[in-house]
Amino acid sequence: MPADAAQTLIEQYLLTSKTPYQPLQDWQQYSAAPAGFSAVSVQHVARHGSRFLSSRGDDDLMLQLLQLAGNEQALTPLGQELTQLIERLHQAHQPDKYGEISGSGVQEHQQMATRLLERQPQLFANAIEQQQRIAILHSGRERADQSGDAFVNGLTKLKPALSSLIDDARADEATLYFYKAEGSEAFERYRKSDPRLQAVMQQLESQPKLQQAATAMLERFLTPAFIARLVEGEFELTLADDDDAIRNVLDAANVLYSLYSIASNLTAEGDFDFSRLLLAEHVLPLAELDDADSFYGRGPAFAGDDITYNLAGRLVADMLTKAEQPNGYVATFRFTHAQVLMPLAAYLGIAGASEPLPESVVYSYQNSPWRSGKVAPMAANVQWEVYRNAENLTLIRMLHHEQETRFKADCQSYADTQYFYTTTELKRCLLH
């Protein structure tokens, strides 16, 4: 494949669910609030920042495979380079960085806080004057808590007077990790045993192009004889107390894809450049499979069924309640995971993030605009800016990745505006 065509593939498709967030810088062009309305609070929810591998696993498994091949003189020269790269990637996680945010993740949330203060200087000046509080909520997982800390540091570095107004961070699993909270049993059944989901994922995983891409990817690093043994199922590489394993070519390629994906999160920790080693045409089918898994597991999924995202209604209801009844708070900042940002975007009807497919159509890059790297990259965020007038009418403007964004088509915007909605209208069109 020509180099320019491969680059186009990367730009169009290889935005993985681990791609760092890249905010646009044109917020100065936002629509003006309607006459008589001023900002009174902010409701904010964000994915944690760029991170290390979430747990020990893929690095250990790939090193097991490469070391086994090395012992049998089954590594190509590129395979030797790959081994060295993954050994360095593994060392960057030591002694125990797994699950933590990286240096880039810290910067992402600090800078997001800085941009918020730049967009809404009067709002936070008023908060200091009136001694309004700021709430910090997280999922209960370390990387979400660390992201909240980074965001708070960004706020207080620019406005130290906010420090005394910020509550201690606390976990709220019911709204920020709802798939593991009470009431998620129906979703668990869907993930484990829904026949539609099982059928579509089996169809996706059995595509010949996927096996061909996985084999071609590994042929750059391993000898044909060793790959043949992997195809025959001769190896079973596992980890203690973990379900992950390498038993075949596709397993190995998916593990390598996972390591490629996380490398972009670790630029502050070292140079982990896979660009010489992995070809776009080999990675593309793996990226598509990964996106399909998220589309059906956490995104809009099957037309006519909201099982993958209806629990996000808990979070939306909480945001609406706090927008209408701030109770002395100028802001609630929430920090969570892709497992929340993806269903939240689907629930809110955000364009490109909420379009399901009929059961008869299997997700692909050709028939769906949904991409995990666009819907919920690292530090993905939804912000509601809350405005009020002298008559106590409350409006909300939604930002998705800090860009003005419309709610679902059923929600009618206020008067002649495009992005402002009354809370009454949002309760009507969102809560059910």
Secondary structure as UniProt FT lines:
FT   HELIX           3..13
FT   TURN            17..18
FT   HELIX           27..29
FT   TURN            35..36
FT   STRAND          38..47
FT   HELIX           58..71
FT   TURN            72..73
FT   HELIX           77..92
FT   TURN            93..99
FT   HELIX           103..119
FT   HELIX           121..130
FT   STRAND          133..138
FT   HELIX           142..158
FT   HELIX           160..165
FT   STRAND          170..171
FT   HELIX           173..176
FT   HELIX           178..180
FT   TURN            182..183
FT   HELIX           185..193
FT   HELIX           195..205
FT   HELIX           208..219
FT   TURN            220..221
FT   HELIX           224..231
FT   TURN            232..233
FT   STRAND          237..238
FT   TURN            240..241
FT   STRAND          245..246
FT   HELIX           249..263
FT   TURN            264..265
FT   TURN            267..269
FT   TURN            275..277
FT   HELIX           280..297
FT   TURN            303..304
FT   TURN            307..311
FT   HELIX           312..324
FT   TURN            327..328
FT   STRAND          329..336
FT   HELIX           338..348
FT   TURN            351..353
FT   TURN            359..360
FT   TURN            365..367
FT   HELIX           372..375
FT   STRAND          381..388
FT   TURN            390..391
FT   STRAND          394..400
FT   TURN            401..402
FT   STRAND          403..405
FT   TURN            409..410
FT   TURN            415..416
FT   STRAND          420..422
FT   HELIX           423..430
//
